[in-house]
Amino acid sequence: MNAILSKQLNRVRLALSFTTRLPVGQQLDYSPTEMHAALVYFPLAGLLLASLLSLLFLLAQPLAGIEVTAVLLLIASLLMTGALHEDGLADSFDGFYGGFETQRKLEIMKDSRIGTYGSAALLLALLLKLMLLIQLAQQQLLIPALLIGYSLSRALAVTHAQDLPYVSAPGKSKSDPLAKPLSLPLLACLLGFGLSGLLVAMIGWSLPVVVALVVLVAVVAVRWCLKHWMHKHIQGFTGDCLGAAQQFQELWIYIVLLAVANLGYWLPVVTELPSGVAG
């Protein structure tokens, strides 16, 4: 039993080391096989990030106000992840729209420099995220939105390996462990962890089941669009593509949650939050 727990803890640490800059300790047992199995914990890494951002929001918002705190959350998120997914978003746009042939698109995506398409996409994505965080905070929905967005978007990004080929050169990328599809048991675990944020929101913030279903339908639809977007441009996926997919899904989740709140379909329980927070 101790050996099983130790192996799973190592995989959690591997997931954190891959997706964040958070300290995970020394002597990680790394191998391509172990890293591949650690993919199922990517949503839990997102849930941890969302929890840390939620704590920052609770501490800073009463002192600095919603707008300033939203900027601090954005900065903290970029620092904790090393802008991993944002980098993928920028590289994907540079490659997809800066080249004509598939090989040229891949070459551009591997270039460490950022171009016009990538700069524009990154700027607009960060601006949109900032505005969404502010609006969600004003609706007293920021914390559940973070929990849902950070966990579910990471799970969905990983699933693109199930039905798209990996097109980067093997052995030359940090994302090589993402190349293979997950087995059905591991895929079930990944999706289960990805739904954890929704479950927490349903329990702690009275997220209606109907709204949860709307979110799921919405993200599945976007996943379908992203899959065809990747296939159209490079006939597969790279690690950068998965970063872009995560960013698209996270933003889309925030938009859907804000829309259902504005339509009056989700009136969260706010008495559990400390006095003076939000609003």
N, C-alpha and C positions, 0 to 999 in steps of 0.2 A: 504493500500500500504506500509506504514512504517513497519507494522508487517511482511509482506512478505519479504521485503528487509532485515529486521533484522534477520529473520530466515535463509535466504540464506547466509548472512554475517557470522552468527554463524557457518553454515556448512563449509564455506570456512576456518574459523579459526580452526574448528575441523580437517579438512583435513591437514592443515599446522601443527597442533599439533601432528598428527599421523605420518606424513611422514618426518618432519623436526625438527630441534632444534631451529628454528626461534621463537622469542617472538611473542605471539599472544594475549597478554593481559589476564586479569583475568575474572572470572565469565562466563566460557563457559557453555552453556546449553548442557550437555552431557546426552545422553541416547543411548542404543543400536540402537534404531530406527533412531535417528538423525545421529549417526555415520555411519550407513548403507547408509543413504541418502547422506552423505558427500563424499562418494566414488566417485561421479561424478566429484568432484573438485580435485581429485588427479592429473589429467593432468595439471590443472592450477597451482597447487603447483609446479609441475615440470617446468612449464613455468617460474614461478617466480625464481626458483633456477637457471635456465639457463640464465635468464636476469641478475641476480647478478653475475654469473660467467662471462658473456659477458662483464659486466662493469669492472670487475677485469682484464680481458684480455686487454681491451682497455687502462686501466691505467698502467698496469705493463709491457706489451709487448715492448713498445718503450724504457723502461728503463732497462729491464732485459733480453730481447730477447725471442724468441719463446720457446726454450727448458726449461729454468728456469720457465717461466710463465706457461707452461703446467703442471709442477710439482706443482706450487702454486694452479692451478685450481683443480688438483686432491686432494690436501690437503684441500682446501676450501670446495669442494664437500663433502668430508668425514666428515668434521666438521659440516656442515650445516644439513646433514641428519643423523648424528650419526652413519654412516656406516650401516644404517638399511638394505639396499638391499644387500650390500656386506656380511653382517652377514648371511642373508638368503641363499646366494650362497654357502658360506662355509659350513653351516649346512646341506644344501641339498646334497652336494657332500659327506660329511662325512656319512650321513645316508644312502643314496642310494647305496654307494659302500663299506660301512663299516659293513653292516649287510646283512643277507641272508633272514630272514623272515620279513614280513611287520611290525609286531609289534616291532621287534628289530631295524629296520630302524627308526621308529618313536621315539623310546627311545633315540637313538643316536642323532637324530636331536634336541631333547629337552635338551641335555647335553650342558652346557655352555662352555665346553672345546672344543678346535679345534683340529682336528686330521690331519693326513697326507693328506688325500684326500682333505679336506677343505682348508688346508694351500696351497697345490699346486694349487688348483682351484683359490683361492683368489689372490695368487701371479701372476699367469699367466694372470688373468683377469685384474688386475691393470696394469701390464706391457703392455698388449695389448692396454688398454685404453690410457695409456700415449703415446705410439707410434702413435696411431690413432689421438690423439689430436694434436701432433706435425705435422703430415702429413697434417691434415686438415687445420691447421694454415698456413702452407707453401703454401697451395692451396687457401688461403684466404676464406676458407669455415667454419672456426671454429664456428663462431657465429650462422649461420643458422643451422649447424649440431647440436649444443647444443639445440637450440630451438626445433628442430624436435625430437631429441633423447630423451630429458627429458620429453616431453609431451606425445608423441606417445607410448613410452615404458611403461609408467605408466598406460595408458588407456588399453593397451593390457594385461598387467599383471592382472588387475582387472577382465577382461572378462573370465578368466579361471573358475571363480565361476559359470558361466552360464551352463557349461556342465561337471563339475567334482564335486564329492561330497567332502565335508570338512571332513577330517579324524582326526583332533585333538580332544581332549576331550573338549566338550562344557563347557564354564564358566571358563576355566583355561588359556586362552590365550588372549593376546592383540589383536589378529587377529580374534577373534570371529565375529565382525561385518562384516568381509569379507565372512562369511560362506554362506550367502544366495544369490541367483541370484538376479540381478537387474530387476525391471520391465522394460517393453519395453520403456516407456518414459525416465526413468533414464538411461537406456543403450544407448539410442540415444544421450542424453546429454553428457554422458561419452565419446562416440566416437567422437562427435562433438568437444568437448574440446581437445580430443587427436589429432585431425587434425589441431588444431590451429597453431602449429609450422610449419606445412607444408604450411599453408596459408600465414603465415608471410614470409616464405622463398620465396614463389612464388611472393609475392608483393615486398619485399625489396631486394631480391637477385636474381631475375630472374630465379627461379627454374622452368624448363620446366614442363609442365603438364605430358609429357611422363615420365620424371624422377620421378615425384611424384607418378605416377601409378606403376612404377617399384618398388619404395620403399614399396608401399602398398602391392603389390603382394608378395614381399620378406618377409615382416613381418607376413603376413597371413600364409605363408608357414612355417615359424619358429614357429609360434603359434601352428600350427598343430603338429609339431614335439615335442614341449614342452609338449603339452597335452598328447601325447602318452608316452613320457618319464616319466611323473608323474604317469600316470595310470599304467605303467609297474612296477614301483617300489613300490608304496604305494596305488594304486587303487583310487587315489584322489589327493587332494592338501592340503597343510598347508600354513600358512603365510610365512614360510621360502621358500616354493616353489614359491610363487608369487614374493618374493624378487629376487630369482634366475632368474625367467622369465624376470623380469624387466632388470636385468643386461645383460642377453643374447640378449634381443631385442635392448637395447641401443648400445651395441657393434656391433650388426649386422647392425643397421641403419648407424653407422659410416663407416663400411666397404663398404656397398652398395654406400653411397654417395661418398666416396673416389674413388671407382671403376669407377663410371660414370664420375667423374671429370677427372680421369686419361685417360679415353677413349675419352675425349673431348666432352661429351654430356652435360656438365654444365659449362658454363663460366660465373661466377657471376659478377654482377655489383659491383665494388669496389670503385667507386668514392664517395660513400656516407660515407665511413669510413674516419676517421681523417688521415691526412697525417702522414706518419711514422709508421702506424699500419700495421702489417703483411708484409710478404715478406722478 
